[in-house]
Structures are given as C-alpha cells and as structure tokens.
Amino acid sequence: MRVTVIGGSGRTGKLVVERLIAAGHTVVATIRSVKHMAELVKLGAAVELVDLDTSEFDVIVNAMKGSDAVVFAAGSAAGENSELDRKGTLRTVRAAEKAGAKRYLSISSIGASTGLSTRSMNAEMKDYYKQKRAAGKHITGSSLDWTILEPGELTDGGGTGKVLLSQAAIDEESVPREDVAAVTVALLEEPKAIGKVFQLTRGKVAIAAALKSALA
C-alpha cells in the first residue's frame, strides 16, 4: 500500500513512517521544513513539502496522488493555534477525496468523540478539543474509508507493545508514541476498522489481541 503521512517529521508521524516502511508499505511523508528531509529520505520515504496552513490546495492533492491511504499525524503543539487541527483535517480530507486516496486514518485525542468533559480544562485545551471535535465531523461526513484513533497523553521512550484499545470511552491514561504508531499501522491494515473511532491508552494486552477484542 502507498501511504501519505501528513506530519511525517513530527515525533509521532516519524514513528508511523518507520512502522509503515518496516511493514513493507511505500511511504510519502509531508514536512513543513526542508531540514527534516534528509532523515526521512534515509528512512526510505519520499518527501513532499506541505504546509497545511499556507500551501495551495493542489500541493496537498499532489502529495496524495497515487496513494491508497492517508495518515493524518499532524497537529498543533502547545502554544500554537489549535485551528490547524480543524483546518488541516478539512483540507486533507478534501484533498484525499480529490486525489482518490480512499483510506484515511486520523490520530486525534482521547475523548474527542465520546463526550469527554472539558469543563475543568484551561482555555487552550478547551479550544483544542473544540477543534478536534470539528475535525472529527469533517472526517465522518466525508466519502472516505475513515478511521479515527484517539490516544491518551503521548509519551516518548520505547513502546511496550501492550495497550488498551476500545470503541467505548475509557479512563484517561498516557500511551507511548511507539505504541500509537504500531496501532496506527494495524488499524490501517484492518478493513474492519473502517468507519470506527478507537480510544487508546497504555494497557496489558498485546496490540494484535487488543485490536481483535476492540473489533469484536
């Protein structure tokens, strides 16, 4: 499968690129800065320069042409305007539809689809969830074969290969980025995951078994 990874130079996106290549997929990674090009090319990915905020729409479409799937691994960082999460999703959904990249998987945030209360959050996080929920509506209302993954707080360091994966709401817990990347690839390769939203945190069940249970 040929996969375009939006945000391929990010801490999570790069791990997704690595996992996809290791699984035998062809990867196109989008980056905002040329300084990340060499490391992604070294991994074996093709690279496209795309800024979700400022790039022309056709630039985004061209990055997806010939791809079977798109993974949205981009997003606003702390202190950045969260509008990018909504706007970037909308632009990539429309671009994927135009490019004919039918499969679309978005990495979002835990509870964005399950009614997680934002009442006690600060203004920045409240807006972040507002944008994530709007982004989710763009995805679910599209013509794409979509899947949304909503992980808990992302941590660096090695993954454990064991997670809690559920279509129902679960308690907020952290999860290593390595495991998020592994679950992303597993969901992308699973046709039964199409049209579904999954919550993800660290857990005690191996990823393959956790996915099987979540789909049961």
N, C-alpha and C positions, 0 to 999 in steps of 0.2 A: 504494500500500500504506500502511496506517496502522500505525505502529510506535511502541511504547512503549520508550523508552530509560531503563533503570534506571541511576541515577547520571548523569543528564543535565547536571549542573552541574560535574562533575569535569573535569580537564584533557583526558582522552581522550573522555569522554562528550559534552562540549560540541562537540568537533570532529565526532563521529559525528552529532550533531543537525544541525550545519551542513551536513554532506555529504548527509544524507538529505533535508533540505529542498531543497538545490540540485538533487538528483536528481528532485524532484517528489513526494516522499512526504509524507504527513501525519504529524507527529510529536507524541507526548506525552512530555514529559521529566519524570522524577521527581526531586525535590530534597528534601534534608533540612532546608534552611533557606530561609525566605522571602526572604532577602537576595539569592538568586540568581534570583528570579522575573522581575524586570524585564528582565534581559539575555536570558533565554531567550524571553520573550514578544516582545521586539524582533526576535529571530531568526525568529519566526513559529511557534514551538512552543506547544502547550498545555502547561500545567504542573500537576502533581499533587504534593502534599506527602506524601512517603512516607519513613518511617524503617524500614529493613529489620529493625532490631533490636527496635523498640518498637511499631511500628504494628500495629493489628489486621489480621488476615489479610484481611478483606473490603475494607480500604482498599487493599491491594495488588491484589486482584482487580479492584476498581473502576477502578484506574489502567490496567488492561489491557483492560477491556471495550470491544468494538468494534474492537480492534486485530487485525491479521493476524499481527503478529510482535512479538517482544520481543528487545531487545538488552541483555544484562547487561554494563554498563560500570562497575559499582560495584566496590568492593574496599577492603580495609584499607590504610591508609597506614602509613608507618614509625612504629613505636612503638605502633600500635593492635593490638588483639586480632585475630589472623587468623581467629578462629572466624567472624567476619562473612562471610568468603568462602564458607564451607561453609553456614552457616545462611541467609545471604541468598540463595544459589543455590537451596537446597532450598525456601525459601518462595516464591521467584519461579517456580520450575518448577511447583510445585503450584498457584500462582495462575494461571499461564498455562493449565494444563490446565483449571481450573475456568472461566476466562474465555473459553475457546475460541480463544485466540491460539496457533495451531498451530505457527508458525515460531519458533524460539528459537536465538539466537546468543549465546554467552558468550565474552568476552575474558578469557583466563586467563593463564598464564605459560609461557614456553618450557620444554619438557621435562617438564611435569606429567604427560603421558600416555605419555612414551617411556622412562621409567625413568631419567631424569637423576639422577645420584648426588647426594645431599645430605650426604654424609659430611663434607665439608670446610666445610660451612656453619655459621654460628652458630645458636644455639638458636631465635632469632626466625625465621630463614629456613627452618629445618627444619620448624617448625610451620606456616609459611606454605605450604610445599609439601604438607605433610600435609593441610591444609585444602583446598587447591586440588585435590588428587587425590580427596578425598572428594566435593568439589563435582562433579567430572567424572563420578563414578559416579552421582550423583543425576540428572545430565543424560542420560547414555547409557542409564540404566534407565527413563527416562520414556517417555510416549507421544507426545512432541513431535517435530516435524521439526527436529532439532537440528543445530547446527554449533558446533564449539569452535575458537577461534583462540588460539594460544599464541605471543604475540610475545616477543622478547627484551627487554632493558632499554629502557624507554621514554625517549626524549629529546624535549626541547622544541625549538622552532625549526621552520623550514619543512621540508616533506617533499621528497623527491627524485622521487617517482613511480616509483622503481625499487626492487625488493625481491627477496628470496629466499623463496619460498613452497614448502613441502614437506609431504607427509604422513608422511615419514620423519624421523628425528632429524637435526638439523643442528647445526653448531657454534654456541655461544652468541655472539651479537653484538647490538649495540643496533639500534634502529629508531625513526625519528621518529614521534611520536604522529599527525602528519598522515597518514603512510602507513598506520598502523594503522587509522585511521578510513576511509580510502579502500578498503582491503582489506575491512574490515568490511562496507561497503555493497555491494561487489562480490560477496562471498560470500552476503550476504543475498538478493541478486537472482538467484543461480545455483542452480537446483534440483539440479544435480548435486553440490552441496556438502553436501547433506543427509546426515546420518549419518556425517560425516567430521570428523577433527581435523587442523588445519593448524599447522605451525610457521612462524614469520615472523621474518625479520631484514632489515636493510638488504641491498641487493643491486645487481645490474647489469641486471636485466630489468624492463621496463615492467610495471605491475601486471596489465593485461589478458592479456599474454603469459605472465606468471608463473602466473596462475590457470589458464590453459589448459594449461600444462605440468604443473602440480600435479594436475590432474584427469585427465591422460592415463593 
